[in-house]
Amino acid sequence: MKVTGAEVVIQCLKEQGVDTIFGYPGGAILNVYDALYKHEEIHHVLTSHEQGAAHAADGYARATGKVGVCFATSGPGATNLVTGIATAYMDSIPVVAITCNVNVPLLGKDSFQEIDITGITMPITKHNFIVKDVKNLATTIRRAFSIAKTGRPGPVLVDIAKDVTGAEVDYDFIPQKKTTKKDNDILSRVHRVKSDGTKEEIKIESTVISNRELEDAIKLIKAADKPFVFVGGGAILADADKELAEFVEKIDAPVCDSLMGKGAYDGTKENYTGMLGMHGTKASNLGVSECDLLIAIGVRFSDRVMGNPKKFAQNAKILQFDIDPAEINKNIKVDSAVIGDVKVILQEINKKLDTHQHNEWIKHIEEYKEKFPLSYPKVGLSGPYLVEKLYEKTKGEAIIVTEVGQHQMWAAQYYKYKKPHTFLSSGGLGTMGYGLGASIGAQTAKKDTQVVNIAGDGCFRMNMNEIATASREKLPLIQIIVNNHVLGMVRQWQTLFYEKRYSATVLDDGVDYVAIAKAMGAEASRVTTREEYEKALDEALKSKKPYVIDCIINSDDKVWPMVAPGAPISEVFDESDIKNSK
């Protein structure tokens, strides 16, 4: 049947099972929004800003494992998506961003609201397209979804000329095909941008796991006396939590995680030691520094994890499991690697492994956990207390979203994540302003689960306009502001490394977040004591509307423990170490 290009867009989204779109309309994309108007089965969330739409699509994807979708018009509408797309790219989140551009004859002529959005997003998308012929539109959108969700996931952008959305074409509806891991032969990353600005393709020719690689991995595991498992976001993306739990039980090893790996392994288990790296626990950092085999599962060895790469896990052989061959030996030289889907790798290794026991090693790590527990003052309002009380009140069943900074680290340290898709945070890009949009996406997807966004006051003010979106959508999400009237993490560095020169980090400017939240249709409270916080939290959990809790804490509270930038992770220190050194 003959339909317009705009109708093709909507029908292709229906083919892919899309039920929610986050976006903001404008002139170039009007034809698509006009077509969307006729399809009430797709829920459109009108955000306050296109950046909020991109973050919401990201949060939807992280909470569900499905592809998130956002819309934006040409020019500034498209460029406002860029930070959200880059955030998704750095954390390998499947998002399809659909933008529209000027008519084909106007391309390249500096037309009103024209922008080369495919050129801009080339380094921060897994792949992108510009569609200038309506005959290519359906195929392109189908490819975009396939690329976004297979191999190593990531964002894909489809830019469509406006006259393409108005043109007519023959279209046949194709029901969504259920892709399986065995069908996953799309590129792990369709391209990588080299230093000279050109692209190079990195292909995985087959998802069949190499038997030789498996055998080498099993030999290393069997030979280890002090193995340590380090798990990252790749295990969550692969839905490998059950296989991971079986693997850990078989090899009898302690487990630490990256920020992105929260929930891949049950954080309430006895052999879980906490996060690794700059603000990781002493048990994790010291344990990894002493182990003789580090098994890295779905991680990319970021600088915040490694500290000094030349001194990282010096006593260990390193075994890495990852779907992306580009990650092998990129940041850390490994002794052996198995390339493929992490879920499949663990399934195959679990079949071949007998049960091992490392009693002395486990006991040693348990002693570290007992000797170096996470701790904070037991009086007054503080970031750790806010998170611990939230964990208690929600029984660990909430989806926790964060912005970036001190509060992000406290949320990672003091909330125990028992399952995947329950901790959503910008890890790789470190995007301030991410959390509120992402929490809207997560709460839209998970209506029966409490979603809580934890933000610093510096982060909250970046995209606080999205409270209006949450109110319009009647989302019962909770927004906790950890308000110390400063840019907390930057101030912490200024205190420790810049002789307390607090350049441009003081935010004590009298902004009333409670008044702002109420003006945008939310309920809100300001709290300064533990009793007030507990009462506000009880009210928020019962509320059917968005609820903002402005929590006033000390400007000089710090995240402990810490590894200084560039130092070995074995040199992890806390406040008591600083006092003792003096």
LOLUM-242286 format. One record per residue (C-alpha): residue in three letters; z, x, y. Coordinates in nm, 3 decimals, padded with zeros to 5 digits. Example, Ala and Ser with C-alpha at 12.3 -4.5 7.8 and 13.67 -1.06 7.14 Angstrom:
2
   type         w         u         v
    ALA    00.780    01.230   -00.450
    SER    00.714    01.367   -00.106
//
This chain:
582
   type         w         u         v
    MET    00.000    00.000    00.000
    LYS   -00.062    00.105    00.361
    VAL    00.252    00.187    00.560
    THR    00.333    00.392    00.868
    GLY    00.463    00.745    00.849
    ALA    00.798    00.620    00.979
    GLU    00.820    00.379    00.686
    VAL    00.731    00.666    00.450
    VAL    01.034    00.857    00.581
    ILE    01.270    00.568    00.508
    GLN    01.117    00.491    00.170
    CYS    01.139    00.856    00.065
    LEU    01.508    00.861    00.161
    LYS    01.558    00.552   -00.056
    GLU    01.376    00.731   -00.340
    GLN    01.635    01.007   -00.314
    GLY    01.926    00.763   -00.330
    VAL    02.027    00.816    00.034
    ASP    02.274    00.550    00.148
    THR    02.401    00.709    00.470
    ILE    02.236    00.886    00.764
    PHE    02.410    01.050    01.059
    GLY    02.208    01.076    01.376
    TYR    02.120    01.012    01.738
    PRO    01.792    00.850    01.849
    GLY    01.546    00.957    02.117
    GLY    01.186    00.914    02.223
    ALA    01.008    01.127    01.964
    ILE    01.196    00.975    01.668
    LEU    01.181    00.613    01.789
    ASN    00.923    00.510    01.528
    VAL    01.157    00.626    01.250
    TYR    01.453    00.441    01.398
    ASP    01.238    00.129    01.432
    ALA    01.157    00.151    01.060
    LEU    01.524    00.214    00.978
    TYR    01.614   -00.109    01.164
    LYS    01.450   -00.307    00.882
    HIS    01.657   -00.141    00.606
    GLU    02.019   -00.251    00.621
    GLU    02.082   -00.096    00.280
    ILE    02.094    00.244    00.453
    HIS    02.398    00.284    00.675
    HIS    02.332    00.476    00.996
    VAL    02.630    00.641    01.167
    LEU    02.561    00.688    01.539
    THR    02.753    01.000    01.635
    SER    02.851    01.098    01.987
    HIS    02.643    01.417    01.977
    GLU    02.378    01.561    01.747
    GLN    02.608    01.849    01.653
    GLY    02.853    01.588    01.524
    ALA    02.570    01.439    01.315
    ALA    02.490    01.774    01.154
    HIS    02.858    01.840    01.074
    ALA    02.899    01.486    00.942
    ALA    02.603    01.532    00.704
    ASP    02.762    01.861    00.594
    GLY    03.102    01.696    00.536
    TYR    02.937    01.413    00.343
    ALA    02.763    01.668    00.121
    ARG    03.078    01.875    00.059
    ALA    03.285    01.568   -00.026
    THR    03.027    01.415   -00.263
    GLY    02.810    01.699   -00.395
    LYS    02.506    01.499   -00.280
    VAL    02.255    01.590   -00.010
    GLY    02.371    01.500    00.342
    VAL    02.110    01.366    00.586
    CYS    02.095    01.379    00.966
    PHE    01.839    01.265    01.225
    ALA    01.765    01.399    01.572
    THR    01.489    01.364    01.826
    SER    01.280    01.647    01.972
    GLY    01.386    01.915    02.222
    PRO    01.760    01.919    02.294
    GLY    01.824    01.666    02.018
    ALA    01.685    01.911    01.764
    THR    01.850    02.218    01.914
    ASN    02.187    02.041    01.914
    LEU    02.164    02.039    01.533
    VAL    02.134    02.418    01.513
    THR    02.504    02.508    01.490
    GLY    02.556    02.247    01.218
    ILE    02.254    02.370    01.023
    ALA    02.374    02.730    01.048
    THR    02.720    02.623    00.929
    ALA    02.567    02.457    00.622
    TYR    02.345    02.759    00.556
    MET    02.630    03.009    00.557
    ASP    02.829    02.798    00.309
    SER    02.530    02.693    00.093
    ILE    02.563    02.320    00.162
    PRO    02.272    02.084    00.078
    VAL    02.163    01.906    00.396
    VAL    01.825    01.764    00.497
    ALA    01.777    01.749    00.874
    ILE    01.489    01.532    00.991
    THR    01.365    01.582    01.346
    CYS    01.060    01.453    01.526
    ASN    00.844    01.638    01.775
    VAL    00.576    01.555    02.029
    ASN    00.230    01.432    01.924
    VAL    00.010    01.689    01.749
    PRO   -00.229    01.735    02.047
    LEU    00.072    01.818    02.269
    LEU    00.220    02.084    02.042
    GLY    00.223    02.430    02.197
    LYS    00.170    02.302    02.552
    ASP    00.530    02.301    02.674
    SER    00.526    01.923    02.663
    PHE    00.830    01.718    02.762
    GLN    01.111    01.778    02.511
    GLU    00.888    01.994    02.292
    ILE    01.061    02.271    02.100
    ASP    00.957    02.490    01.808
    ILE    01.253    02.383    01.596
    THR    01.102    02.525    01.276
    GLY    01.076    02.864    01.444
    ILE    01.432    02.839    01.575
    THR    01.579    02.741    01.238
    MET    01.377    02.974    01.017
    PRO    01.665    03.222    00.967
    ILE    01.927    02.948    00.911
    THR    01.751    02.715    00.667
    LYS    01.673    02.758    00.303
    HIS    01.327    02.638    00.398
    ASN    01.171    02.428    00.675
    PHE    00.855    02.230    00.739
    ILE    00.652    02.087    01.024
    VAL    00.438    01.785    00.928
    LYS    00.117    01.736    01.126
    ASP   -00.071    01.514    00.878
    VAL    00.073    01.186    00.752
    LYS   -00.088    01.247    00.410
    ASN    00.154    01.537    00.355
    LEU    00.466    01.353    00.467
    ALA    00.597    01.202    00.144
    THR    00.538    01.519   -00.058
    THR    00.713    01.726    00.208
    ILE    01.025    01.509    00.218
    ARG    01.050    01.506   -00.161
    ARG    01.019    01.885   -00.166
    ALA    01.285    01.913    00.104
    PHE    01.541    01.731   -00.111
    SER    01.447    01.928   -00.421
    ILE    01.485    02.260   -00.242
    ALA    01.811    02.160   -00.070
    LYS    01.996    02.068   -00.388
    THR    01.860    02.302   -00.654
    GLY    01.919    02.670   -00.716
    ARG    02.161    02.795   -00.453
    PRO    02.193    02.487   -00.229
    GLY    02.126    02.496    00.141
    PRO    01.993    02.309    00.444
    VAL    01.626    02.218    00.482
    LEU    01.467    02.094    00.804
    VAL    01.164    01.864    00.825
    ASP    01.006    01.834    01.170
    ILE    00.752    01.553    01.206
    ALA    00.505    01.503    01.493
    LYS    00.552    01.160    01.654
    ASP    00.193    01.050    01.599
    VAL    00.241    01.124    01.226
    THR    00.525    00.869    01.218
    GLY    00.293    00.613    01.378
    ALA   -00.012    00.678    01.159
    GLU   -00.083    00.471    00.847
    VAL   -00.118    00.605    00.496
    ASP   -00.130    00.484    00.136
    TYR    00.216    00.517   -00.018
    ASP    00.354    00.462   -00.369
    PHE    00.729    00.443   -00.423
    ILE    00.852    00.700   -00.678
    PRO    01.205    00.640   -00.811
    GLN    01.437    00.939   -00.781
    LYS    01.423    01.178   -01.073
    LYS    01.757    01.302   -01.200
    THR    01.734    01.676   -01.173
    THR    01.918    01.873   -01.438
    LYS    02.039    02.228   -01.438
    LYS    01.762    02.311   -01.687
    ASP    01.502    02.195   -01.438
    ASN    01.653    02.420   -01.174
    ASP    01.374    02.671   -01.123
    ILE    01.344    02.625   -00.747
    LEU    01.410    02.942   -00.552
    SER    01.774    03.043   -00.517
    ARG    01.701    03.098   -00.150
    VAL    01.340    03.019   -00.071
    HIS    01.333    03.306    00.174
    ARG    01.536    03.576    00.334
    VAL    01.449    03.697    00.683
    LYS    01.415    04.074    00.688
    SER    01.519    04.299    00.976
    ASP    01.165    04.303    01.115
    GLY    01.167    03.923    01.142
    THR    00.931    03.856    00.850
    LYS    01.015    03.653    00.541
    GLU    01.044    03.773    00.186
    GLU    01.071    03.539   -00.109
    ILE    01.345    03.583   -00.367
    LYS    01.262    03.396   -00.685
    ILE    01.452    03.306   -00.995
    GLU    01.177    03.276   -01.254
    SER    01.403    03.110   -01.510
    THR    01.752    02.968   -01.537
    VAL    01.788    03.096   -01.892
    ILE    02.092    03.323   -01.899
    SER    02.024    03.674   -02.025
    ASN    02.189    03.739   -02.362
    ARG    02.222    04.106   -02.275
    GLU    02.404    04.024   -01.953
    LEU    02.634    03.787   -02.142
    GLU    02.709    04.050   -02.405
    ASP    02.788    04.312   -02.142
    ALA    03.021    04.068   -01.967
    ILE    03.205    03.984   -02.287
    LYS    03.252    04.354   -02.369
    LEU    03.412    04.411   -02.028
    ILE    03.640    04.109   -02.072
    LYS    03.751    04.215   -02.420
    ALA    03.825    04.570   -02.303
    ALA    04.036    04.462   -02.005
    ASP    04.415    04.488   -02.008
    LYS    04.463    04.362   -01.654
    PRO    04.187    04.111   -01.573
    PHE    04.191    03.909   -01.251
    VAL    03.966    03.611   -01.177
    PHE    03.837    03.568   -00.821
    VAL    03.663    03.234   -00.764
    GLY    03.455    03.114   -00.469
    GLY    03.253    02.823   -00.341
    GLY    02.975    02.879   -00.592
    ALA    03.198    02.742   -00.867
    ILE    03.245    02.420   -00.668
    LEU    02.874    02.388   -00.595
    ALA    02.806    02.427   -00.968
    ASP    03.070    02.167   -01.065
    ALA    03.219    02.431   -01.293
    ASP    03.591    02.351   -01.256
    LYS    03.639    02.238   -01.618
    GLU    03.454    02.539   -01.759
    LEU    03.649    02.767   -01.525
    ALA    03.984    02.627   -01.643
    GLU    03.885    02.683   -02.007
    PHE    03.766    03.036   -01.931
    VAL    04.089    03.131   -01.751
    GLU    04.298    02.994   -02.036
    LYS    04.096    03.194   -02.290
    ILE    04.123    03.528   -02.112
    ASP    04.484    03.472   -01.993
    ALA    04.434    03.601   -01.639
    PRO    04.575    03.532   -01.292
    VAL    04.340    03.353   -01.051
    CYS    04.285    03.390   -00.677
    ASP    04.024    03.226   -00.459
    SER    03.825    03.260   -00.140
    LEU    03.854    03.004    00.140
    MET    03.543    02.830    00.007
    GLY    03.677    02.835   -00.349
    LYS    03.978    02.613   -00.279
    GLY    04.006    02.350   -00.551
    ALA    03.771    02.516   -00.797
    TYR    04.085    02.614   -00.988
    ASP    04.397    02.397   -00.982
    GLY    04.626    02.542   -00.714
    THR    04.938    02.403   -00.886
    LYS    04.890    02.617   -01.200
    GLU    05.142    02.895   -01.266
    ASN    04.878    03.168   -01.290
    TYR    04.724    03.074   -00.954
    THR    04.817    03.338   -00.697
    GLY    04.664    03.204   -00.375
    MET    04.388    03.319   -00.145
    LEU    04.249    03.673   -00.138
    GLY    04.174    03.879    00.171
    MET    04.275    03.901    00.536
    HIS    04.524    03.614    00.516
    GLY    04.556    03.610    00.142
    THR    04.889    03.630   -00.040
    LYS    05.050    03.962   -00.123
    ALA    05.038    03.865   -00.492
    SER    04.659    03.821   -00.477
    ASN    04.586    04.126   -00.263
    LEU    04.814    04.361   -00.454
    GLY    04.711    04.218   -00.790
    VAL    04.339    04.262   -00.723
    SER    04.410    04.615   -00.600
    GLU    04.579    04.696   -00.934
    CYS    04.364    04.506   -01.185
    ASP    04.128    04.687   -01.423
    LEU    03.865    04.408   -01.429
    LEU    03.782    04.176   -01.141
    ILE    03.576    03.878   -01.253
    ALA    03.407    03.736   -00.942
    ILE    03.272    03.385   -00.995
    GLY    03.049    03.229   -00.729
    VAL    03.163    03.456   -00.447
    ARG    02.974    03.667   -00.196
    PHE    03.240    03.930   -00.112
    SER    03.260    03.856    00.259
    ASP    03.420    04.106    00.492
    ARG    03.726    03.881    00.534
    VAL    03.784    03.908    00.159
    MET    03.710    04.277    00.105
    GLY    03.878    04.443    00.401
    ASN    03.761    04.802    00.360
    PRO    03.481    04.778    00.101
    LYS    03.518    05.144    00.001
    LYS    03.877    05.078   -00.106
    PHE    03.835    04.728   -00.249
    ALA    03.958    04.688   -00.610
    GLN    03.934    05.063   -00.663
    ASN    04.103    05.053   -01.003
    ALA    03.876    04.783   -01.142
    LYS    03.540    04.736   -01.298
    ILE    03.374    04.442   -01.122
    LEU    03.193    04.167   -01.310
    GLN    03.005    03.910   -01.102
    PHE    02.867    03.567   -01.199
    ASP    02.627    03.415   -00.944
    ILE    02.312    03.205   -00.924
    ASP    02.164    03.414   -00.643
    PRO    02.042    03.762   -00.740
    ALA    02.047    03.856   -00.371
    GLU    02.428    03.853   -00.385
    ILE    02.450    04.115   -00.659
    ASN    02.536    04.458   -00.510
    LYS    02.485    04.324   -00.157
    ASN    02.835    04.386   -00.023
    ILE    03.013    04.538   -00.323
    LYS    02.871    04.754   -00.598
    VAL    02.940    04.580   -00.929
    ASP    02.954    04.722   -01.280
    SER    02.792    04.422   -01.445
    ALA    02.655    04.082   -01.347
    VAL    02.531    03.763   -01.506
    ILE    02.274    03.578   -01.298
    GLY    02.240    03.203   -01.337
    ASP    02.414    02.874   -01.286
    VAL    02.788    02.946   -01.294
    LYS    02.860    02.635   -01.500
    VAL    02.610    02.742   -01.766
    ILE    02.734    03.102   -01.764
    LEU    03.091    02.992   -01.827
    GLN    02.983    02.747   -02.097
    GLU    02.802    03.025   -02.283
    ILE    03.082    03.278   -02.246
    ASN    03.346    03.026   -02.352
    LYS    03.154    02.970   -02.676
    LYS    03.162    03.340   -02.757
    LEU    03.515    03.431   -02.644
    ASP    03.830    03.432   -02.854
    THR    04.167    03.371   -02.690
    HIS    04.327    03.678   -02.534
    GLN    04.681    03.748   -02.421
    HIS    04.795    03.968   -02.136
    ASN    05.168    03.892   -02.124
    GLU    05.283    04.204   -01.944
    TRP    05.013    04.173   -01.679
    ILE    05.086    03.805   -01.619
    LYS    05.458    03.881   -01.595
    HIS    05.387    04.156   -01.340
    ILE    05.185    03.918   -01.120
    GLU    05.456    03.652   -01.150
    GLU    05.705    03.906   -01.021
    TYR    05.481    03.963   -00.719
    LYS    05.473    03.586   -00.657
    GLU    05.853    03.568   -00.674
    LYS    05.902    03.877   -00.457
    PHE    05.644    03.782   -00.191
    PRO    05.638    03.404   -00.150
    LEU    05.476    03.240    00.150
    SER    05.754    03.157    00.395
    TYR    05.816    03.034    00.748
    PRO    06.120    02.938    00.961
    LYS    06.292    02.628    00.822
    VAL    06.369    02.483    01.165
    GLY    06.138    02.343    01.431
    LEU    05.777    02.231    01.427
    SER    05.527    02.487    01.298
    GLY    05.180    02.497    01.144
    PRO    05.303    02.567    00.789
    TYR    05.556    02.283    00.813
    LEU    05.289    02.039    00.933
    VAL    05.072    02.121    00.631
    GLU    05.356    02.122    00.375
    LYS    05.482    01.783    00.494
    LEU    05.124    01.650    00.484
    TYR    05.096    01.770    00.124
    GLU    05.421    01.595    00.038
    LYS    05.326    01.266    00.207
    THR    04.975    01.254    00.058
    LYS    05.094    01.380   -00.284
    GLY    04.814    01.636   -00.269
    GLU    04.549    01.363   -00.305
    ALA    04.389    01.378    00.041
    ILE    04.064    01.543    00.143
    ILE    04.163    01.810    00.392
    VAL    03.911    01.914    00.656
    THR    03.975    02.193    00.906
    GLU    03.837    02.352    01.214
    VAL    03.861    02.733    01.243
    GLY    04.159    02.952    01.328
    GLN    04.530    02.971    01.252
    HIS    04.554    02.608    01.145
    GLN    04.266    02.668    00.900
    MET    04.459    02.949    00.732
    TRP    04.781    02.744    00.718
    ALA    04.586    02.457    00.560
    ALA    04.448    02.699    00.301
    GLN    04.790    02.853    00.231
    TYR    05.028    02.556    00.226
    TYR    04.831    02.264    00.081
    LYS    04.778    02.284   -00.296
    TYR    04.422    02.189   -00.390
    LYS    04.406    02.055   -00.743
    LYS    04.037    01.970   -00.766
    PRO    03.704    02.055   -00.601
    HIS    03.553    01.881   -00.298
    THR    03.897    01.830   -00.140
    PHE    03.901    02.122    00.107
    LEU    03.616    02.120    00.360
    SER    03.596    02.402    00.612
    SER    03.345    02.625    00.786
    GLY    03.391    02.952    00.602
    GLY    03.091    03.174    00.666
    LEU    03.002    03.082    01.024
    GLY    03.355    02.998    01.135
    THR    03.246    02.704    01.349
    MET    03.499    02.571    01.598
    GLY    03.433    02.199    01.641
    TYR    03.317    02.154    01.281
    GLY    03.604    01.954    01.139
    LEU    03.601    01.620    01.319
    GLY    03.233    01.556    01.247
    ALA    03.276    01.674    00.888
    SER    03.578    01.446    00.842
    ILE    03.368    01.152    00.961
    GLY    03.108    01.239    00.697
    ALA    03.374    01.276    00.427
    GLN    03.559    00.955    00.518
    THR    03.231    00.761    00.530
    ALA    03.154    00.880    00.178
    LYS    03.507    00.850    00.037
    LYS    03.636    00.523    00.177
    ASP    03.928    00.499   -00.066
    THR    04.054    00.854   -00.012
    GLN    04.260    00.963    00.285
    VAL    04.073    01.220    00.494
    VAL    04.271    01.441    00.731
    ASN    04.121    01.683    00.983
    ILE    04.349    01.966    01.093
    ALA    04.248    02.125    01.423
    GLY    04.381    02.360    01.684
    ASP    04.374    02.233    02.040
    GLY    04.093    02.479    02.119
    CYS    03.878    02.345    01.836
    PHE    03.958    01.979    01.895
    ARG    03.843    01.986    02.256
    MET    03.500    02.118    02.153
    ASN    03.384    01.797    01.981
    MET    03.667    01.550    02.044
    ASN    03.406    01.298    02.160
    GLU    03.353    01.219    01.791
    ILE    03.684    01.028    01.794
    ALA    03.471    00.754    01.956
    THR    03.243    00.766    01.649
    ALA    03.540    00.734    01.412
    SER    03.666    00.437    01.614
    ARG    03.326    00.267    01.619
    GLU    03.298    00.312    01.243
    LYS    03.659    00.193    01.190
    LEU    03.738    00.503    00.984
    PRO    04.108    00.548    00.900
    LEU    04.090    00.926    00.919
    ILE    04.385    01.123    01.054
    GLN    04.337    01.393    01.316
    ILE    04.622    01.644    01.336
    ILE    04.612    01.870    01.643
    VAL    04.812    02.190    01.598
    ASN    04.864    02.230    01.970
    ASN    04.997    02.568    02.081
    HIS    04.820    02.559    02.420
    VAL    04.631    02.879    02.337
    LEU    04.340    02.999    02.125
    GLY    04.587    03.086    01.852
    MET    04.400    03.323    01.622
    VAL    04.246    03.517    01.910
    ARG    04.589    03.539    02.075
    GLN    04.732    03.670    01.745
    TRP    04.477    03.953    01.751
    GLN    04.547    04.017    02.118
    THR    04.918    04.044    02.037
    LEU    04.874    04.275    01.740
    PHE    04.576    04.487    01.845
    TYR    04.523    04.447    02.224
    GLU    04.872    04.514    02.361
    LYS    04.925    04.148    02.455
    ARG    04.637    04.130    02.704
    TYR    04.578    03.754    02.678
    SER    04.233    03.744    02.831
    ALA    04.088    03.388    02.851
    THR    04.299    03.249    02.565
    VAL    04.554    03.031    02.747
    LEU    04.474    02.656    02.734
    ASP    04.782    02.517    02.907
    ASP    04.577    02.304    03.146
    GLY    04.745    01.967    03.113
    VAL    04.481    01.792    02.899
    ASP    04.639    01.478    02.750
    TYR    04.488    01.443    02.403
    VAL    04.691    01.130    02.328
    ALA    04.550    00.952    02.633
    ILE    04.199    01.069    02.550
    ALA    04.228    00.950    02.189
    LYS    04.358    00.608    02.295
    ALA    04.080    00.577    02.553
    MET    03.828    00.629    02.271
    GLY    03.981    00.354    02.057
    ALA    04.213    00.553    01.830
    GLU    04.586    00.530    01.782
    ALA    04.777    00.840    01.887
    SER    05.119    01.004    01.915
    ARG    05.256    01.327    02.056
    VAL    05.530    01.496    01.853
    THR    05.759    01.789    01.925
    THR    06.011    01.763    01.640
    ARG    06.001    01.735    01.263
    GLU    06.146    01.385    01.276
    GLU    05.881    01.267    01.523
    TYR    05.604    01.423    01.312
    GLU    05.722    01.258    00.992
    LYS    05.739    00.918    01.164
    ALA    05.390    00.962    01.316
    LEU    05.247    01.072    00.983
    ASP    05.389    00.764    00.811
    GLU    05.229    00.544    01.079
    ALA    04.898    00.728    01.051
    LEU    04.886    00.687    00.673
    LYS    04.932    00.311    00.713
    SER    04.683    00.277    00.998
    LYS    04.343    00.116    00.950
    LYS    04.208    00.304    01.254
    PRO    04.162    00.671    01.336
    TYR    04.498    00.819    01.426
    VAL    04.549    01.136    01.634
    ILE    04.879    01.328    01.611
    ASP    04.922    01.587    01.886
    CYS    05.175    01.836    01.745
    ILE    05.328    02.080    01.996
    ILE    05.415    02.418    01.841
    ASN    05.506    02.763    01.972
    SER    05.224    02.964    02.133
    ASP    05.319    03.280    01.946
    ASP    05.343    03.147    01.590
    LYS    05.131    03.368    01.365
    VAL    04.957    03.349    01.031
    TRP    05.125    03.570    00.772
    PRO    05.054    03.771    00.568
    MET    04.767    03.965    00.723
    VAL    04.539    04.259    00.658
    ALA    04.424    04.444    00.969
    PRO    04.045    04.437    01.026
    GLY    03.880    04.714    00.823
    ALA    04.199    04.805    00.633
    PRO    04.227    04.795    00.253
    ILE    04.360    04.463    00.122
    SER    04.640    04.658   -00.049
    GLU    04.780    04.718    00.302
    VAL    04.874    04.355    00.347
    PHE    05.168    04.305    00.583
    ASP    05.382    04.034    00.737
    GLU    05.632    03.998    01.019
    SER    05.913    04.164    00.824
    ASP    05.695    04.470    00.762
    ILE    05.633    04.505    01.137
    LYS    06.005    04.478    01.212
    ASN    06.091    04.731    00.942
    SER    05.831    04.979    01.068
    LYS    05.993    04.972    01.410
//
